[in-house]
Amino acid sequence: MASVTFLADMEDVGMPYETHLEHLNQKHDALEQAISCETQRPIPDTIRLGELKRQKLRIKDEINRLAHV
């Protein structure tokens, strides 16, 4: 399971804003692909699917927060 890096974490490690935003977008895209693969399985794992969707939403929320900073 992938971990999520939030704005507060970014400041702790000194990650530049653009790099952090790019990293979040990459994670968002990877989660989108994982969700797509899971839904195409003959019997999708609904628990895993829910976890992936929640992670994707948390990342999307963080991207939106950064866009309004």
N, C-alpha and C positions, 0 to 999 in steps of 0.2 A: 504494500500500500504506500503510495507516495505521500510525502509530508508537504504541508503548505507553509510557505514563508510569507509572513505578513509585513506590513510597513514597519512596525516596531522592530522586527527582526532585521530588516534591511538596514536600519539605522545602526544597529549593534555591530554588524559586520562591515559597515562602510560601503555597501553596494550602491553604485550610482543609480539614480532614479530610472534612467532609460534601460539599463541592464536589468533591473528588477522587473520593470514592466514587460520587457521582452521575455524574460524567464517565465513570468506568470502567463503570458500569452502562449508560450510553448507548452506549459503544463495544461492549459485549458484545451489546446488542440489535441494533446495526447489523450486527455480524458475523453474528449469527444470521439476519438478513434476507438478507445477501449469500450465506450458505451455502444458504439455501432457494432463492434465485433461481438460483444456480449448479446445484443439483441438479435443477432443473426444466427446464434447457436440454436440447435433444435430444441433444447430446453434451457432457456436463459436462467442464470442464477439470479433470482430477484433480490436477494440480500446484497450480493455484490453490485448489482445494477443500482440499487438504492444508494450504496456507499459511494459509487463512482459519481452519481448525479449530485449528491450532497457536496462532494469535494469540488466538482465543477462549479456549483453554485457559489461556494465559498470563494473560489478563485475569481469568479466573475464579479462578485461583490467587491473584492479587493481591487480589481482592475478599475471598477467604477469609482471607488474611493480615491484612487490615485489620479484618475482623470479630473477629479474635482478639487485637487489640492492646489 
